[in-house]
Amino acid sequence: MQADPGLERAFRKVRLLLEGDERTPGLTRQDLERMVGYPERGQGPLSYTLPPQEGLEGVRAVRFFYYPKDPEVTLIIEVEDHQGRRHLRHLKWNGLAWISPPSGLKSELVPTREVLPEGYVEIGGDYYVGFASEEAHELAERVYLGEAGGQKYLLCPQDSTRIFYGPSVAPAGLICPICGNTSLLFKAIPIEVSRRAQEEQQASEGKLEAKLETLVEQNRELSQQLAELIHLLKRNLG
């Protein structure tokens, strides 16, 4: 897989922000707390999105998530590329520097080749397991259009990744393809009126309203004609 130059530049920028250089000191925990607004904005987790700047042009966004009460992970960095994939790095503050957390979560501030587990298909930032390619794309379209009400999926609480699974798949054995988390939440898309149905309903209501306006106008014209006829009859009958 060819390296993504925009992703590489973004990780270099993040690494520079955290580690610093000979001219600029690196980000400390106190700096991060001021950045996210801790404790004024709450006890966490708190997030901050880096503003557009040189080095981040090749990605959609870079977000910092601060966990002040977590004993293992202090900071999660999310780099979202232009395909909607989220690249997560987990770090712990040891009082002097940012280090890898003891849990072994991915922490290297470099882009890595993301290899999906076997059977996973990524479409629009969501993942599909147990579907043929055509079926996965059809389901992805229904999800996008809001027509997949009741469809079951797994949600990763760490990075909000959604994994849709087919009827032949045992969901308990699935993992998050982004961070490897195995403690996934069972969810289902709410059953609600789809976008297409909403558009059709709005179009139908618009046509009905136009018909009502036409009927009102016709009724007004008939009333006027009837009034003129009555007036004419009264005048002729003297």
C-alpha positions in Angstrom: 0.0 0.0 0.0 1.4 3.4 -1.0 2.1 5.8 1.9 -0.3 8.7 2.3 1.9 11.8 2.2 -0.8 14.0 3.8 -1.1 11.5 6.7 2.7 11.5 7.1 2.9 15.3 7.2 0.1 15.3 9.8 1.8 12.8 12.1 5.1 14.8 11.8 3.2 17.9 12.9 1.6 16.1 15.8 5.0 14.7 16.8 6.5 18.2 16.7 3.7 19.6 18.9 4.1 16.9 21.5 7.9 16.5 21.5 9.0 20.0 20.5 12.3 20.9 19.0 15.3 23.1 19.7 13.2 26.3 19.4 9.8 25.2 20.8 9.1 23.1 23.9 6.8 20.1 23.6 3.2 19.9 24.9 2.9 19.2 28.6 -0.1 17.9 30.5 -0.7 21.4 31.8 -0.6 22.8 28.2 -3.1 20.1 27.2 -5.4 21.0 30.1 -5.4 24.6 29.1 -6.1 23.6 25.5 -9.1 21.5 26.2 -10.4 23.7 29.0 -9.9 21.5 32.0 -11.4 21.7 34.6 -13.6 24.6 33.5 -15.4 22.6 30.9 -15.9 19.5 33.1 -14.1 16.5 34.5 -13.6 14.8 31.1 -13.1 13.3 28.8 -12.6 16.6 26.9 -11.7 17.1 23.3 -10.0 19.7 21.2 -9.7 19.9 17.4 -6.5 21.5 16.1 -7.2 24.5 13.9 -6.2 24.4 10.2 -2.5 25.0 9.9 0.6 24.1 7.9 1.2 20.4 8.0 -2.4 19.4 8.4 -3.6 20.1 4.9 -3.6 16.5 3.9 -6.1 15.3 6.5 -9.6 16.1 7.5 -8.9 16.8 11.2 -6.6 16.1 14.1 -8.4 15.8 17.5 -7.0 15.5 21.0 -9.0 13.7 23.7 -8.0 14.2 27.2 -8.8 11.7 29.9 -7.8 13.3 33.3 -9.2 10.4 35.4 -7.9 7.5 33.4 -4.9 5.8 35.2 -3.6 4.3 32.0 -4.4 6.6 29.0 -4.0 10.3 29.4 -4.4 11.4 25.8 -5.9 9.8 22.6 -4.9 11.5 19.4 -7.2 11.0 16.4 -6.0 11.8 12.9 -8.8 11.5 10.4 -7.7 11.1 6.8 -9.6 12.2 3.7 -11.2 8.8 3.3 -12.8 9.1 6.8 -10.4 6.6 8.4 -9.5 7.4 12.0 -5.9 6.7 13.1 -5.7 6.6 16.8 -2.7 6.9 19.1 -2.8 6.4 22.9 -0.4 8.1 25.2 0.2 8.4 28.9 1.8 11.4 30.7 4.5 10.2 33.2 5.2 13.6 34.7 8.0 14.4 32.3 7.0 13.2 28.8 4.4 11.3 26.8 5.0 7.6 26.8 3.3 4.4 25.6 0.5 3.2 28.0 1.0 -0.1 29.8 -2.0 -1.6 28.1 0.0 -1.9 24.8 -2.3 0.3 22.7 -0.8 1.8 19.6 1.2 4.9 20.5 3.8 5.5 17.8 3.4 9.0 16.3 3.9 7.7 12.7 1.4 6.5 10.1 1.3 2.8 9.8 -0.1 0.6 7.1 -3.6 -0.1 8.2 -4.4 -3.8 7.3 -8.0 -4.7 8.0 -8.7 -8.1 9.6 -9.8 -10.7 7.2 -13.4 -10.4 6.1 -13.8 -6.7 6.9 -14.8 -4.2 4.2 -14.5 -0.4 4.9 -17.1 1.8 3.2 -17.5 5.5 4.1 -15.8 5.1 7.5 -18.0 2.1 8.6 -17.0 -1.6 8.5 -18.9 -4.5 7.2 -18.4 -8.2 8.0 -20.1 -11.2 6.6 -21.4 -9.5 3.4 -20.6 -10.0 -0.2 -19.0 -6.8 -1.7 -22.3 -5.9 -3.5 -24.4 -6.5 -0.4 -22.0 -4.4 1.7 -22.3 -1.5 -0.7 -26.1 -1.8 -0.9 -26.3 -1.8 2.9 -23.9 1.2 3.1 -26.2 3.1 0.8 -29.2 2.3 2.9 -27.4 3.4 6.0 -26.4 6.7 4.3 -30.0 7.3 3.1 -31.4 6.5 6.5 -33.3 3.5 5.2 -31.6 0.9 7.4 -33.7 1.3 10.5 -33.4 -1.7 12.8 -30.1 -2.8 11.3 -27.8 -4.2 14.0 -24.2 -3.2 14.4 -21.3 -3.1 17.0 -20.0 0.2 18.3 -16.5 0.6 19.6 -16.7 2.9 22.7 -13.1 3.9 22.3 -13.2 5.4 18.8 -16.9 5.3 17.8 -16.2 2.8 14.9 -19.3 1.1 13.6 -19.2 -2.6 12.5 -22.2 -4.0 10.6 -22.3 -7.8 10.6 -24.2 -10.3 8.5 -26.5 -13.1 9.8 -23.8 -15.7 9.5 -21.3 -13.8 11.7 -21.0 -14.4 15.5 -20.7 -10.8 16.7 -19.2 -11.8 20.0 -16.0 -12.8 18.2 -15.5 -9.4 16.3 -12.9 -6.8 17.2 -12.6 -3.1 16.3 -10.5 -2.9 13.1 -9.1 0.5 14.2 -7.9 -0.1 17.7 -8.3 -3.8 18.3 -10.8 -3.4 21.1 -12.9 -6.5 21.8 -15.4 -4.9 24.2 -17.9 -3.7 21.7 -21.4 -2.5 22.3 -24.5 -4.0 20.6 -26.5 -1.3 18.9 -29.2 -0.9 16.2 -30.1 2.0 13.9 -33.3 3.7 15.1 -36.3 3.0 13.0 -37.4 6.4 11.6 -38.6 7.9 8.4 -35.9 7.7 5.7 -34.6 10.6 3.9 -36.1 9.4 0.6 -39.5 8.9 2.3 -39.2 12.4 3.8 -38.5 13.9 0.4 -41.4 12.0 -1.1 -43.7 13.1 1.7 -42.6 16.7 1.4 -43.2 16.6 -2.4 -46.7 15.0 -1.8 -47.5 17.7 0.7 -46.4 20.4 -1.7 -48.6 19.0 -4.4 -51.6 18.8 -2.0 -51.0 22.4 -0.9 -50.9 23.5 -4.5 -54.2 21.7 -5.2 -55.8 23.3 -2.2 -54.7 26.7 -3.3 -56.2 26.0 -6.7 -59.5 24.9 -5.2 -59.6 28.0 -3.0 -59.0 30.2 -6.0 -61.7 28.4 -8.0 -64.1 28.7 -5.1 -63.4 32.4 -4.9 -64.1 32.9 -8.6 -67.3 30.9 -8.4 -68.5 33.0 -5.4 -67.8 36.2 -7.3 -69.6 34.9 -10.4 -72.6 33.8 -8.3 -72.7 37.2 -6.6 -72.7 39.0 -9.9 -75.5 36.6 -11.2 -77.7 37.3 -8.2 -77.1 41.1 -8.6 -78.1 40.8 -12.2 -81.2 38.9 -11.5 -82.3 41.3 -8.8 -81.8 44.2 -11.2 -83.8 42.5 -14.0 -86.6 41.5 -11.7 -86.9 45.0 -10.4 
